[in-house]
Amino acid sequence: MPSDSRFAGSIPELYDTVLVPMMFLDYAEDVAAEVAASTPHDVLETAAGTGAVTRALHRLLPSAMITATDLSPAMLARAADVLPASDHVRWTPADAQELPFDDAGFDAVMCQFGAMFFPDRRGAYAEARRVMRPGGRLVLATWGRIEVNEATLAVEDALTTLSLDDPPPFLRRVPFGYTDAAVIRAELDDAGFIDVDIRSIEHRSRPTSARDIAIAHCQGTPLANALAERHLDAVQITSEVTRLLEERWGEEPFTGRLSANLVSATRVTD
């Protein structure tokens, strides 16, 4: 598994306990509400991570059957630990680009902040279309530009200030590298979706200490893998980033601008 998409070791727990509460929860509600609007019975989630959207949709549609998948068994194990056992949620390790499901088995497919990690997004969208029933809905969330996501931009600035040899470009290149609405629309069109709607939605990150912001980014994402590949100590880098963030903001919890794209599309009726 490429290091850019490898969520293993301590990453799943830190991702779920620090990064998700800070940045993901409001968007999880947005995605879940968009999916629930069509009252689907069978929902597939790709790149489910630790289950933020799974939990949100399960609250909104407790009778819907949700199949939550992710490439990382460790992320799904964390998700299953957090969500109480339910007959309406099943966790299945799966690659979004090669889904192990029959054709036309789902009313909707959802994916929050996962499409950026797919090496072959067109292939993943084509797979989503294949497993959807005609007229089914696809709902995605992708981050907006890093420049309008303040906490992440500040972490990137801090890493640059540290003058690391070959500083890893992971944040800008991967999670914040799939921001162009025209590109997203074209890829969905190519995969056989219509009525593509892309909206920019802003929230504020939850008040979070500089240290937790540093931990979330440097140890709770595959940035930790990139640092390890450069023989850099993620814990030491976290401490240095914390220091720089505290110099910038002070020691009070920080809340900053978040921006993401909420995308919905409809499967062409054959």
N, C-alpha and C positions, 0 to 999 in steps of 0.2 A: 504494500500500500504506500503511495507517495507520502512523503513527510508533510506536505501541505494539507493533506486530508486525514492524517493519522491522529485520532483522538484516543490515546491510551495512557496507561500509567496513572498519574495523578490528575491528568487533564479533565476527565469527565466530572469528577467531584468538584474541582475548582470552577469549571465551566458552569455547573449547575448551581453552586452555592454563591458564587460571586458575580460572574458575568451575566447570567440569565436574569437575576433580580435587578441588576443595574440597567440593562439595556433592552431586554427581550420581552418583558411581560406585557407591556401595552400593545406591542405589535402582535403578540400571540392572540390577544383579544380581538384585534382587527382582523387577522386571518380567520380565526374561528367564526366570527360574526359573518364574514363574507361567505364562508362555506355553508354555515347554517341557514343562510337566507334562502337557499333552494331546498331545504329540508331533505338532504340525501339520506338514504338508508345504509349504503355501503360506501365507506370512505377509506381511501388509501393515503397514507402520509409517507412521503419519501424524505430522507435525511432528517428524521424525526429528532435526532440528538437525544437530549435528556427529557423530552416529552412536554415542553412548555405548551405547544399548540395542542397536543394530544389532550392534556388536562383541560385546557380551555374549551375545546370542542365537546369533550365528554360532559362537562358541566352544562353546556348549552343544549346538546342533543343526547341525553343519556340513553336513548333507545337505539341510536345509530351504532352500527358495527364499524369500529375503527381498526384498520390494520396499519400499525405504525412500523416503518422499516428504517433501517440505517445501515450503512456499510460497517459501522463499528459495533461489535457486540458489547463492548464495554460501555458505550453510551446508552444502549438499550437496557443493559442491566441496571444502570443508574436510574433510568426512566421508570423501569418496572418497580424498583425499590421505593420510588417517591409516590407513585400513583397506587392507591389501594387496589387490590385485585378486583377485576371486573370481567364478567362474561362478555362484555361488549368492547373490550380492547384486547388485541393480541399483538405481541411484539415479535417481529420477524427480521433477522439480519438479511439484508438484500442490497444489491447494487442498483441504484435508480436507472442505470443504463442497460441493465439486463434483469428485468423484473421476473421473478419466478411465479407469475400468475397467468391464468388463462385470459383470453381476449374478453373484453366487454364485461368485466366482473364488478366494476365500481361505478357509482354515480358521481363521484368527485375525487379529485386528487389534490392534495395540498402539500406545500413545502415552504417552510419559513427559514430564510437565510441558509439555504443549502445549495441552491442552483449555482452559486459562485464557485463551489468546490467541484462541480462536475467537469471532468476533462472533456467530455463530449456532450454539451448541453442539448444540441439538436437531437442526438440519440436518446437522451433522457426524456426530452419532450415527446419524441416519437413513441417511446415506450409508455409514457403516461397516456398518450392518445390511444394506444393499442388496448390498454387494460380498462379504458373507460367505455361506458355505454354511450350510444349516440345522444348528443345533446348534453353530455356530462360537463361539469365545470372543473377547470384547473385554476387554483388560487396559489399565488406565490408572493413571498416578500423578499426583496433584495435590498441591500443597503444603498443609500445614496452616496454621493461623493464624500471622500474622507474629509474634505475641507469643511463640510457642514455637519460633521459628527465630532463634536468638540473634544470629548474625552479621548477618543482614539487618535485624533490629530495631535493632541497634546502628548500622548505616549510616543507617537512617531517623532515628534519634535525632540522629545527627550532622548530617544535613541540616537538621533542625529547629533545632538549636542554632546553625547558621550564619545563621539568620534571613534566608534568601533571600527575595527578593520572589517571592511565588507559588510556594513550593517544590513541585516536581512530586510528585504522589501515586502515581506509577507503581507502585512496589513493592507498596504495600498494595492498590492498586486492581486490578492485573492479575495478576502471578504469585502473589500471596498473597490474591487476592480471590475465589477459588472454593474455599471450604473446607467449606461446609455439606454434610454427608453426606445430609441429607434432600433438599436441592436436587439433588444429583448423582443420587440414587436416582430422584427424580421424573422428571428429564430422560431417564434411561435407560429407565425404564418407558414413558414417552411414545413413545420411539423404537422400542419393540418388543423390548426385552430382558427376560429373566427371570433368576431366581436371582442377583440383584445382591448382591454381597458387598463390603463396604467396611471395610477394616481400617486403623487408625492405626498407623503404623510409625515408630519413632524410631531415629535413628543419631546419630553425632557427626560434625561437619564435620572434615575432615582438618586437621592443624595448618598454619596459614597465617598469614603476617605481616599486620599491620594494613594495610600498603601494598597487598598483593595482594588483601585483602578489599575495600578501597576501589576498586581498579582493576576487580575482577570485577564489582562492582555499578554503578559510575559510568561505566565504559567498555566493559564486556563484556555489557551488556544494553541494551534500548531506552531505559533511563533516560538514556543518552547523547543520544538524539534529543530527549528532553524537555528536557534542559539546553540543547541547542543552540537549540531553539525559543524558549527564554527568554533567548537571547543570553548564556549563561553558558559559561565555558570549562571543559570536562569535566576537563582536566588540572589546572587550578587547583583545582577543586572536589575532585578526587581527593586532592590534597596536603593540603587543609584537613580532609577527612574522615580521612585517615591520621593527622594530628596529633591529632585528637580521639579516635580509637580508641586511639592509643598512650598518651594521657593516661588513658584508661579502663582499659586492660589492661596497659600496659607494652610493652616491645619484644619479649617472647618470642612465638613463634607461638601463635595462639589456636585452641582447639578448643571448639566449642559445640554445644548441642542442635539437632538437626534433627527436624522432624516432617512427615510426609506421609501422604496417604491412598493405599492400594493398592486399586484397584477392579477387580473382575472381574464379568463378566456373560455370559449365554449368549443367542445369537440364538434367537428363537422358531422352532420347527420348524413350517413351514406345513402 
